[in-house]
Amino acid sequence: MQAESPSIPAMPPTPSSPHAEKRRAPRVRRLLQARCVFNGGSSTLDVTLRNISPLGARIAGDALICLPPTFELRILDGFGGYSARRARLVWSRGATAGIEFID
């Protein structure tokens, strides 16, 4: 007979994550190469995907100020392919931005 392990209570958001309580879905940390595509495909901006959830993501990169309000985020798979999601820029601070998926 196997002993049941005690249940572990959920931890509340820590002060180091002030935006955690505003999110509708938990995010998973990732460090993936991605590309923001806009202007009908004629403009691109390489970024790093820092974390992701089914509803949005946090990206980092240079020149995020150039991003339009909506764009396509292409997450590279390392084999020459990618998965694409339509995204909306929610916030931007320096070299980091939060986006919401709109597809």
C-alpha positions as CSV (number, residue, x, y, z in Angstrom):
1,M,0.0,0.0,0.0
2,Q,1.3,3.4,-1.0
3,A,1.2,6.3,1.5
4,E,-0.5,9.4,0.3
5,S,1.7,12.5,0.1
6,P,0.4,15.6,1.8
7,S,-1.0,18.2,-0.5
8,I,1.1,21.3,-0.9
9,P,-0.9,24.6,-0.7
10,A,-0.6,26.9,-3.7
11,M,2.0,29.7,-3.1
12,P,0.7,33.2,-3.5
13,P,2.5,35.5,-6.0
14,T,5.7,36.8,-4.5
15,P,6.7,40.5,-4.4
16,S,9.3,39.7,-7.1
17,S,6.4,39.0,-9.6
18,P,4.1,42.1,-9.3
19,H,2.3,41.3,-12.5
20,A,1.5,37.7,-11.7
21,E,-1.9,38.4,-10.2
22,K,-3.0,40.3,-13.3
23,R,-2.3,37.4,-15.7
24,R,-5.2,35.2,-16.8
25,A,-2.9,32.2,-17.4
26,P,0.4,31.1,-15.9
27,R,3.5,31.7,-18.0
28,V,6.3,29.2,-18.6
29,R,9.9,30.4,-18.8
30,R,11.5,29.9,-22.2
31,L,14.5,31.3,-24.0
32,L,13.7,30.8,-27.7
33,Q,14.5,32.8,-30.8
34,A,11.6,34.5,-32.3
35,R,10.9,37.1,-35.0
36,C,8.3,39.9,-35.1
37,V,7.0,40.3,-38.7
38,F,5.1,43.5,-39.7
39,N,4.5,45.9,-42.6
40,G,3.0,43.2,-44.7
41,G,6.0,40.9,-44.2
42,S,8.5,43.5,-45.4
43,S,9.9,44.3,-41.8
44,T,11.2,42.0,-39.2
45,L,12.7,42.3,-35.7
46,D,14.6,39.5,-34.1
47,V,13.7,39.0,-30.4
48,T,14.1,36.4,-27.6
49,L,11.0,34.9,-26.2
50,R,11.5,35.0,-22.4
51,N,8.2,33.4,-21.2
52,I,4.9,32.3,-22.8
53,S,1.4,31.3,-21.9
54,P,-1.6,30.3,-24.1
55,L,-2.7,34.0,-23.9
56,G,0.6,35.9,-24.3
57,A,4.3,36.2,-23.9
58,R,7.2,38.4,-22.8
59,I,9.8,39.2,-25.4
60,A,13.2,40.9,-25.3
61,G,15.3,42.6,-27.9
62,D,16.8,45.8,-29.4
63,A,14.6,48.4,-31.1
64,L,11.2,47.2,-29.6
65,I,10.1,50.8,-29.9
66,C,9.8,50.0,-33.7
67,L,7.1,47.4,-33.1
68,P,3.6,48.4,-34.4
69,P,0.5,47.8,-32.3
70,T,-0.1,44.4,-33.9
71,F,2.3,42.0,-35.7
72,E,3.0,38.3,-36.3
73,L,5.3,36.6,-33.8
74,R,7.2,33.7,-35.4
75,I,8.7,31.3,-32.9
76,L,11.7,29.6,-34.5
77,D,12.0,25.8,-34.0
78,G,15.7,25.5,-34.7
79,F,15.2,23.4,-37.8
80,G,14.4,26.2,-40.2
81,G,10.7,26.2,-39.4
82,Y,8.5,28.2,-37.1
83,S,5.1,28.5,-35.5
84,A,3.3,31.8,-35.9
85,R,0.8,33.8,-33.8
86,R,-0.8,37.2,-34.3
87,A,0.0,39.4,-31.4
88,R,-0.8,42.8,-29.9
89,L,1.7,44.9,-28.0
90,V,0.4,45.4,-24.5
91,W,3.4,47.1,-22.8
92,S,7.0,48.0,-23.6
93,R,9.8,49.1,-21.2
94,G,13.3,49.4,-22.7
95,A,14.4,46.1,-24.2
96,T,11.4,44.1,-22.8
97,A,7.8,44.0,-24.0
98,G,4.6,42.1,-23.1
99,I,2.4,40.9,-25.9
100,E,-1.1,39.3,-26.1
101,F,-2.0,36.7,-28.7
102,I,-5.0,37.8,-30.7
103,D,-5.6,34.7,-32.9
